[in-house]
Amino acid sequence: MQIGELASRAGVSTRALRHYESRQLIESSRLDNGYRDYSSSMLQRVLWIRELLDCGFSTRQIHGLLQYLEEEEDSEGFLACLQQHLEKLVALDALQAELAGRRERLAQKIERYLPLRAGLARVPDLQSLERAHWQATLET
């Protein structure tokens, strides 16, 4: 299939597919007219790549996981892939904790400044900002 069809079926841009190909995550052959031609198996691979990107893996990390793509669930390769997923989960938990700490420090700093805003009518209070943020988040 050509690049436009693969992009449409996978829900990604043609630019993303070219990027994945440049990072050796997917492969194509060339037709006589020079157009890229992707095998039907590339659709599943692109969907797999999108899942991993959505989980926080980089394209470099995904490239390292390619070797495990076809592994059986009871193989050493599968277990190695699972280990990398678990390591990513631990890293995300650590990042989440770090961000929560940063948020708390920033909120405390804002709270310290709030008494100074008496003359600044345009500065909203922190609770109003948080309410607006969560309402906007829930609407999307």
Salt bridges, closest charged atoms under 4 A:
GLU5 OE2 - ARG9 NH1 3.44
GLU21 OE1 - ARG36 NE 2.89
ASP54 OD1 - ARG50 NH2 3.53
GLU98 OE2 - ARG102 NH2 2.47
GLU130 OE2 - ARG103 NH2 2.30
